[in-house]
Every structure is written in structure tokens, then in C-alpha cells.
Amino acid sequence: MSETVLLIGGGGREHAIARALADDCDLYACASNRNPGIASLAESVETVDESDPDAVVDYATAIDADLAVVGPEGPLAAGVVDALEDAGVYAFGPTQADARIETDKQFQREFMAENDVPGTPWFETFDDAGAAADYVEALADEGEDAAVKPAGLTGGKGVRVTGDQVTHAEAADYVRESGHDEWVIEERLVGEEFTVQAFVADGEVRPTLAVQDHKRAYEGDEGPNTGGMGSYSGVGATLPFMTEEDYDDAVAIIEAVVAALDDYRGVLYGQFMLTAEGPRVVEFNARFGDPEAMNTLAVLETPFIDVLTAGRDGDALPTLDFTGEATVCKYAVPEGYPTDPEAGAEVTLDESSVGDALLFYASVDARADGIYTTTSRSFAVVGRGDTIEAAESQAAAALSGLGAGFRVRHDVGKAALVRQRVDHMDELR
């Protein structure tokens, strides 16, 4: 008998999850927006506040859900998994308490230090913005750079790094003017960032491929941070600037966190900086990345439903098999994003026009006469190939018919940018 699965969330990440599940279950979805890609795959989509536990439970009960998958961090922070569990629905995602590994950066760092998690940077925590700002200014006198982070969720856009993005004075002003009280000021890590996402249940960890995201808004890693402008993965578990040992060290860090959390389930996303000394932890997220989920699920051969049912039933998680293809994901965003985005451009690409690439809708406005941009990331395409270069060519070809009103980081996955990453690590090491 087919499983009835509820998908919670309506972004590009959730469209990728829907695609990975739709052929193997009776899929339903609920979110505050209506994603046309998810709607085309699901039996039904309910418009609800996905961070309202009661509303999510009511819909899960109405469809008699056997399983649930939580996509974004908001519902995790709100305790949606706890509410579903109380209602007898197994949700593949951490409880509100375990989700603090993402939702509370002070807790995250203190937890890592208390449990001797490898790769933990030095840090200080503050409950007062003025004291945090004063500390940032004092670091300038010591010639020490730092990453300056609000303790709570900021959608990947809240961090300021001195010596890279801003001066110490600008970072201190940002702290004082932000409206946040709780802060983490920590070591500035120098190297190349990468992500490893792992499926976790019953103490077992199944790591997926390393992916590199591109946060900066403009070509050449210029401009402000965004939710992610694109990402790529290699034909195997590693990236061109990494060794197998680097990957294994990152997985060991994830395993140490899972062991310390004791009963974590869902996706644990480790964002690492590969430094001259090896991987160090930038942060953990308690769910799939967006766009990294698109890279990972696009080449996952093991049915994702098998991961969910094994977690629910207490069985061993399946061994993960991948196609052996590289992937390149490129986001199309509205003109002006992220500082002054212009909504209302029509999305003229569809699944029939992107060739062999995959199309994932994110934040769009589906009207009777077409699909239009909002003020957030609009959609992504994912190319696959025997090399990163081939995957990039497929993604680029898929975007060749992109109309006016959009911007893309065309350099994501390009050989020149990948080569820069390799050269950077060679210099550091």
C-alpha cells in the first residue's frame, strides 16, 4: 500500500523534495504559498501557515498522513515536528529542541564546545548588542578579524565578516542598528566553504555529496550575501579543491554532533570552511539547504521514500547510491535582488523548454495568465553531466531563453571559477 506523505514548505528546496518523492507515494503538500511545481506533482496542496503547528496537524489529519517531511527552518523552530509527533504522524525532521542546532547560534556554539566537537572555532556570545559591538571594535585594536552573527534565524543573510565584507566599525554599527540583542562573535575562517548534508535517524548517519554554494549576489563573488545564487557538486563525494580525507573529516564532525544530540532525526546540514588545517564549522542547519537540496536529490538513486520509512520504522537507513553525475544549479532572481528586487516579470521558461536540465520553482506568483516573479529568488535550473563543465553547459543552455527582468550568476560552475577555488586551497596549503 502506498504511503501518504505530507510535504511542508513551498520553495525550490521543497520542489526538489517533491520531485524525489512523487513517484513513490501519495504526495500532499502545505505551505503559505502555492508553488506551481509542487502543485503539478502533489495530489493536493493546502495553503496554510507552515509555521502554525495546529494548522499543519489539522491538514495532516485530514489527509491521514503516514509521514511528513519538513522543508524550511521556520516550521522546525515553531515546533511543527513536535505537534505532528503528538498527533501520531512521523515527521522526518528534528524536534524544536534539536532544531536549536540551527535556530539558536549561541546554543550551537556552546553545544559544540561542551561536547568537544572537532572543527569548532573560537567564539564569544553576547546578550546585549552594545556589548557585542564594543567587542567587535576591540578586536580591531588587536588586529583580529571575526564573523559577526545574530543568534537567531536570518535566512542566510545576517552574517557580517570583518576583513572581507565590512570593516570592524561597519560591523559594530550593524550590530547596534540591527535590532537583535543576542550575538555570536567568532573566528573568521579563511578557506573554501562547502556543505555536506546527511540523513539521520536512530543514531545512524548517511552522508551525501559535498556541494559548494555561492552566496554572493554578483559574478566573481561580489556583492551582498543572498539565500544562495547557485551551487555545484562533483562526480563523486568530494569537490575539486578537496581530498577524500577532507570529506571524511567533515562527516566525522557531523557524526560527533549526532552522537551528542542523541535522538536527532531528519537532515543535518554541515556548512564547513576548508582551511589549511582541515574542515572547520561555519554553521549547522537542521534541514536541506536551498539550493544544495537540488544538487543532491537530482542525482540520488536510492528512493528518498526508503529513507523516510526506515527512519519511521526503526530500520537501518539504506545505503545511498548516486548516479555518478556532476551537477550545477543556477538560480534566476528578479532584477535588483537582494537589495531592491523588482517583482512582476513573467517566467517564460517551463519544463519543456529547459531540455535535459531540471527546473525547480521557488518564490513565484502563479496567476491565471502565467507565472511571475515576487521579490525573492524565482526559480533554479540544475544541469547534470559526466563533468562539472558538462553540467554547467546544460544549465547554461536551459537558461538561454530567459526573458527580461531576471539576473543569473552565470559564473557558477564555470571552469575558471572552479579553478580559482583549487588555486586558493593550493596557496593556503
Secondary structure, 3 states (H helix, E strand, C coil): CCCEEEEECCCHHHHHHHHHHHHHCEEEEEECCCCHHHHHHCCEEEECCCCCHHHHHHHHHHCCCCEEEECCHHHHHHCHHHHHHHCCCEEECCCCCCCHHHHCHHHHHHHHHHCCCCCCCCEEEECCHHHHHHHHHHHHHHCCCEEEEECCCCCCCCCEEECCCECHHHHHHHHHHCCCCCEEEEECCCCEEEEEEEEEECCEEEEEEEEEECCEEEHHHEEEECCCCEEEECCCCCCCCCCHHHHHHHHHHHHHHHHHHCCCCEEEEEEEEEECCEEEEEEEECCCCCCHHHHHHHCECCCHHHHHHHHHHCCCCCCCCECCCEEEEEEEEECCCCCCCCCCCECCCCCCCCCCCEEEECCEEEECCEEEECCCCCEEEEEEECCHHHHHHHHHHHCCCCCCCEEECCCCCCHHHHHHHHHHHHHHC
